[in-house]
Amino acid sequence: MDLERSPLAQPFPEIPSIDGVTLRIARAHYKSWDRCDLTYVELAEGTTVAGVFTKNVCCSSEVELGREQVRLGRARALVVNAGNSNAFTGYRGREAVEQIMAQVAAHLDCQPSDVFVSSTGVIGVPLPKDKAREGVASVLQAPACSWEDAAITIGTTDTFSKGAVAKAVIGDRTVTIGGIIKGSGMIAPDMATMLGYIFTDAAVEPGFLQQCLSAANESTFSCITVDSDTSTSDTVLAFATGKAGNVPLASLEDIGSEAFAAALHDVCKRLGMLVVRDGEGAQKLIEVQVSGAVSDDSARRIGLAIANSPLVKTAIAGEDANWGRVVMAVGKAGEPADRDKLSIGFGGVWAAKEGLPLADYDETPVAAHLKGREIDIEVDLGLGEGSATVWTCDLTHGYIAINADYRS
């Protein structure tokens, strides 16, 4: 299935090498495509790890095992299979994952629990153990590759490679945080919402790394949605090799910890936004800003009700300033709202204030705004101080075409 590059695509950034991280790719032939589909990342001894995982109860063995592994806080390798999600495959799926873990562990002379595995693609087909074994053997001998090569290899219906990088100062050391991500459809904020991998040369204790990643997730990955569908497989992992030589961060009381947390949040936000920009069939990026809610959590849920509404998303696709659909979505969210205090706007222009359409409302600037690629929707509930920002994309015929033909 050949996909056109998203009109919202952004160029892949220059991510420098990160000490303690080596990337390799190979072909395991999980699908009949002419591309690499197996990514291997070798991590230095002493690397710590944190993760957030899908809440889909029909999750894959990779997710089940990953949840157990992150509790140990250490990692030596990551293997990502593209083209087969290995979800809903029972004991055969788990055996395939455990085989990969054991094979890599033998190569590195480490524990199998130090090897993390992710898979993405079609649900319900067991990962072929023979192809997995041969693929891993091949990738362990492959030359090191670039960040962009790895980003391309982990993709499925992605139309462009996605990465982000930031730096932070910890004491007298400057550390790098770099990440790659895949995601285009089956995206909903029930953590995680894609396959994302973040790497840093900073020394960070696993408990604090988990604290930072979980906090960043709440306002980044858990605030994006493409189609309201939560994947069975998706995972975001953060690895810290410690090679920068800083005093290990263990809490927000440590020097440089706030700078590190802010840089990690920045990388997570940019990676999440790239996923929305590559939403299947997307032509427009939509930012929903909700204010005046009774709490931040309430604002987020209202924002997601708007962002997940097919009627809102198709109106934006059709460049129709139908603010009544936004009113509907607010009302269906199940959160506190008062019709007579509600205000709705597009692109900085209010269409309705405090429950009434504005008498002098001019739709001309709103119509012009909706012709652009990046759309802003503003909602003020007038009830409190709660606020949130959620990102989504429009819903077009392209989404239907991609998913109707996904297995062919």
C-alpha positions in Angstrom: 0.0 0.0 0.0 1.7 3.2 -1.2 0.8 6.2 0.9 1.3 9.9 -0.1 3.4 11.9 2.3 1.2 13.9 4.7 0.9 17.6 3.8 1.5 18.3 7.5 4.9 16.4 7.5 7.9 18.0 9.1 11.6 17.2 8.3 13.5 14.8 10.4 15.7 16.6 12.9 19.5 16.3 13.3 19.8 14.0 16.3 23.4 13.5 17.4 24.8 10.2 18.5 24.0 9.4 22.1 26.7 7.7 24.1 25.6 4.2 25.0 23.1 3.8 22.2 23.7 1.8 19.0 21.1 1.4 16.3 20.8 -1.3 13.7 18.1 -2.4 11.2 17.5 -5.5 9.1 14.8 -7.4 7.2 12.9 -10.1 8.9 10.3 -10.4 6.0 7.3 -10.1 8.3 5.4 -8.7 5.3 6.0 -8.8 1.6 7.4 -5.3 1.4 10.7 -4.1 0.1 12.0 -2.5 3.3 13.6 -3.2 6.6 11.2 -4.2 9.3 13.3 -5.0 12.3 15.0 -2.5 14.5 17.6 -3.3 17.2 19.0 -0.9 19.8 21.9 -2.0 21.9 22.2 -0.1 25.2 25.2 0.3 27.5 25.5 -1.7 30.7 23.9 0.3 33.6 21.1 1.8 31.4 17.9 2.5 33.3 14.4 2.4 31.8 10.9 3.7 32.3 7.7 3.1 30.4 4.1 3.8 29.8 1.8 1.3 28.1 -1.5 0.9 26.5 -4.5 0.3 28.7 -6.2 -1.8 26.1 -7.2 -5.0 27.9 -6.6 -7.0 24.7 -2.9 -6.0 24.7 0.0 -8.0 23.3 2.5 -10.2 25.1 5.1 -7.6 24.4 3.1 -5.1 26.5 2.4 -7.6 29.3 6.1 -8.5 29.5 7.2 -4.9 29.2 5.1 -3.8 32.2 6.9 -6.4 34.2 10.3 -5.5 32.9 10.2 -1.8 33.6 9.6 -2.5 37.3 13.1 -3.9 37.4 14.4 -0.6 36.0 17.2 -1.8 33.8 17.7 -2.4 30.1 20.4 -3.6 27.6 18.5 -3.8 24.3 15.3 -3.0 22.4 13.8 -5.0 19.5 11.0 -3.5 17.4 9.1 -5.6 14.8 7.1 -3.9 12.2 4.3 -5.4 10.1 2.9 -7.8 12.7 1.5 -6.6 16.1 1.6 -10.2 17.5 -1.5 -9.2 19.5 -4.4 -11.6 20.2 -2.1 -14.6 19.4 -2.1 -16.5 22.7 0.8 -18.7 23.9 2.4 -18.7 20.4 2.8 -14.9 20.5 4.3 -15.0 23.9 6.7 -17.8 22.9 7.9 -15.7 19.9 8.6 -12.7 22.2 10.4 -14.9 24.8 12.5 -16.4 22.0 13.6 -13.0 20.8 14.5 -11.9 24.4 16.5 -15.1 25.0 18.3 -14.8 21.7 19.4 -11.2 22.3 20.2 -11.9 26.0 22.6 -14.8 24.9 24.3 -12.4 22.5 24.8 -9.7 25.2 25.3 -12.0 28.1 22.5 -10.4 30.1 19.1 -11.4 31.5 16.2 -11.9 29.1 14.3 -9.3 31.2 16.8 -6.7 30.1 15.6 -7.1 26.5 12.5 -5.1 25.6 10.4 -6.1 22.6 7.7 -4.2 20.7 5.6 -5.2 17.7 3.3 -3.3 15.5 1.1 -4.1 12.5 -1.8 -6.5 11.9 -3.6 -8.0 14.9 -4.3 -11.7 15.2 -1.3 -13.3 13.4 1.4 -14.9 15.5 4.8 -13.5 15.0 6.6 -16.2 12.9 9.3 -17.6 15.1 11.5 -18.7 12.2 11.5 -15.3 10.7 12.0 -13.6 14.1 15.1 -15.9 14.8 16.6 -15.2 11.4 15.8 -11.5 11.6 17.4 -11.1 15.0 20.5 -13.1 13.9 20.8 -10.7 10.9 20.3 -7.5 12.8 22.8 -8.4 15.4 25.5 -8.4 12.7 24.2 -5.4 10.8 26.2 -2.1 10.7 25.1 0.8 12.8 22.4 3.0 11.2 21.2 6.5 11.6 18.3 7.7 13.8 16.2 8.4 10.7 16.8 4.8 9.4 15.5 3.5 12.7 12.5 5.8 12.6 11.6 4.7 9.2 12.0 1.0 10.1 9.6 1.1 13.1 6.8 2.6 11.0 3.7 0.9 9.4 1.3 3.3 7.8 3.5 6.3 8.7 4.1 8.6 5.7 7.2 10.4 7.2 9.9 9.6 9.7 9.4 11.2 13.1 12.0 12.3 15.7 12.8 15.0 18.2 15.8 16.1 20.3 16.5 18.4 23.2 19.4 19.2 25.6 19.5 20.0 29.3 22.3 21.1 31.6 22.8 19.0 34.7 25.5 20.5 36.9 28.6 20.9 34.7 27.3 18.4 32.1 25.1 19.0 29.0 23.0 15.9 28.3 21.1 15.0 25.1 17.6 13.6 24.9 16.6 12.1 21.5 13.6 10.1 20.4 11.9 8.4 17.5 8.2 7.5 17.2 5.7 5.8 14.9 2.0 6.3 14.8 -0.6 7.3 12.3 -3.8 5.5 13.1 -5.4 3.6 16.0 -4.4 6.6 18.1 -6.2 7.5 21.3 -4.9 8.9 24.6 -5.2 5.9 26.9 -1.5 5.6 27.2 0.3 4.8 25.3 -0.9 5.8 21.9 2.0 4.7 19.6 5.4 3.1 19.7 7.9 5.7 21.0 11.4 5.4 22.2 13.4 8.1 24.0 17.1 7.9 24.7 19.4 10.0 26.9 23.0 9.9 28.0 22.0 11.4 31.3 22.4 9.3 34.5 18.9 9.0 35.9 17.6 6.7 38.6 14.8 4.5 37.2 12.2 5.7 39.8 12.8 9.4 38.8 12.9 8.6 35.1 9.5 6.9 35.5 8.2 9.9 37.4 9.3 12.3 34.7 8.0 10.2 31.8 4.6 9.6 33.5 4.3 13.4 34.1 5.2 14.3 30.6 2.8 11.7 29.2 -0.2 13.4 30.9 0.0 16.6 28.9 1.5 15.2 25.7 0.9 11.6 24.5 -2.3 11.4 26.5 -3.6 14.6 24.9 -3.5 13.5 21.3 -6.0 11.5 19.3 -6.5 10.6 15.7 -9.5 8.2 15.7 -10.3 7.4 19.4 -9.1 3.8 19.0 -6.6 2.7 21.6 -4.0 0.2 20.2 -3.4 -3.3 21.6 0.4 -2.9 21.4 1.5 0.6 22.0 4.3 1.6 24.3 6.6 4.5 25.1 9.9 3.7 26.7 12.6 6.0 28.0 16.2 4.8 28.4 19.0 6.6 30.3 22.5 5.2 29.6 24.3 7.4 32.2 27.2 8.0 29.9 27.2 11.8 30.3 28.8 11.3 33.7 26.5 13.6 35.7 25.6 12.9 39.3 22.5 10.6 38.9 19.2 12.3 39.2 17.0 10.8 41.8 14.4 13.5 42.6 13.3 17.0 41.7 15.5 18.2 44.6 18.6 17.4 42.6 20.5 20.0 40.7 19.5 19.9 37.0 16.4 17.7 37.6 13.9 20.3 36.5 15.9 21.1 33.4 16.0 17.4 32.5 12.2 17.0 33.2 11.4 20.0 31.0 13.6 18.7 28.1 12.0 15.3 28.3 8.5 16.9 28.3 9.6 18.9 25.2 10.7 15.8 23.3 7.5 14.0 24.3 5.3 16.9 23.1 7.0 17.2 19.8 6.9 13.5 19.1 3.2 13.4 20.0 2.5 16.3 17.7 4.3 14.5 14.8 1.9 11.5 15.2 -1.1 13.8 14.9 0.4 15.5 11.8 0.6 12.0 10.3 -2.9 11.0 11.2 -4.2 8.6 8.5 -5.6 10.7 5.7 -5.1 14.0 7.7 -5.1 17.3 5.9 -5.3 19.6 8.9 -3.8 19.7 12.4 -6.4 20.7 15.0 -5.6 22.2 18.4 -8.5 22.3 20.9 -8.0 24.7 23.8 -10.4 24.3 26.7 -10.6 26.8 29.5 -13.0 27.7 32.3 -13.6 24.1 33.3 -14.1 22.9 36.9 -10.7 21.1 36.7 -7.8 20.4 34.4 -8.9 16.8 34.1 -12.5 17.8 33.2 -11.1 20.2 30.6 -9.0 17.4 29.1 -12.0 15.1 28.9 -14.1 17.8 27.2 -11.3 18.6 24.8 -11.1 14.9 23.8 -14.8 14.7 23.3 -14.5 17.5 20.8 -11.3 16.1 19.2 -12.8 12.6 18.8 -16.1 13.8 17.4 -16.5 12.6 13.8 -18.9 15.5 13.2 -16.4 18.1 14.4 -13.5 16.4 12.5 -15.5 16.2 9.2 -16.7 19.8 9.5 -13.0 20.9 9.8 -12.2 18.6 6.8 -14.9 20.4 4.8 -13.8 23.8 6.1 -17.3 24.4 7.6 -17.4 26.8 10.5 -20.2 24.7 12.2 -19.7 25.7 15.8 -22.9 23.9 16.8 -21.0 20.6 16.5 -18.5 21.8 19.1 -21.5 22.7 21.4 -22.8 19.1 20.9 -19.4 17.6 21.7 -19.1 19.6 24.9 -22.5 18.5 26.0 -21.9 14.8 25.4 -18.6 14.7 27.3 -20.3 13.9 30.6 -18.5 16.8 32.4 -19.9 19.8 34.1 -21.0 22.4 31.6 -23.6 25.2 31.5 -25.1 26.0 28.1 -25.7 29.6 29.2 -22.0 30.2 30.1 -20.4 28.4 27.1 -18.3 30.3 24.5 -17.0 28.9 21.2 -14.4 30.3 18.9 -12.2 29.4 15.9 -8.8 30.9 15.1 -9.1 33.6 17.8 -12.6 34.7 16.6 -15.5 34.1 19.0 -18.6 32.8 17.3 -20.7 32.4 20.4 -20.3 33.9 23.9 -22.0 32.9 27.1 -24.6 30.7 25.5 -25.6 32.9 22.6 -24.3 33.5 19.0 -22.7 36.9 18.7 -24.9 39.4 17.0 -22.0 40.9 15.0 -20.4 37.6 14.3 -18.6 37.7 10.9 -17.8 34.2 9.6 -15.4 35.6 6.9 -12.2 35.4 9.0 -13.2 32.1 10.4 -13.7 30.7 6.9 -10.3 31.9 5.9 -8.8 30.3 9.0 -10.4 26.9 8.3 -8.8 26.9 4.8 -5.4 26.7 6.5 -3.5 23.6 7.5 -3.5 24.3 11.3 -6.8 24.9 12.9 -7.5 26.3 16.4 -10.8 25.7 18.3 -11.3 27.6 21.5 -13.9 26.7 24.2 -14.5 28.6 27.4 -16.9 26.9 29.8 -17.0 29.8 32.3 -17.2 27.6 35.3 -13.7 27.6 36.9 -9.9 27.6 36.4 -9.4 24.2 34.7 -7.8 24.2 31.3 -6.3 21.7 28.8 -5.0 21.5 25.3 -5.7 18.5 23.0 -4.5 17.8 19.5 -6.2 15.9 16.7 -6.6 16.0 12.9 -9.5 16.1 10.5 -11.3 13.1 9.2 -11.2 12.6 5.5 -11.9 10.0 2.8 -8.2 9.1 3.0 -8.7 7.6 6.5 -11.3 5.2 5.1 -9.2 4.2 2.1 -6.1 3.5 4.2 -8.0 1.3 6.8 -10.2 -0.4 4.3 -7.1 -1.7 2.5 -4.9 -2.1 5.5 -4.4 -5.9 5.3 -4.0 -6.0 1.5 
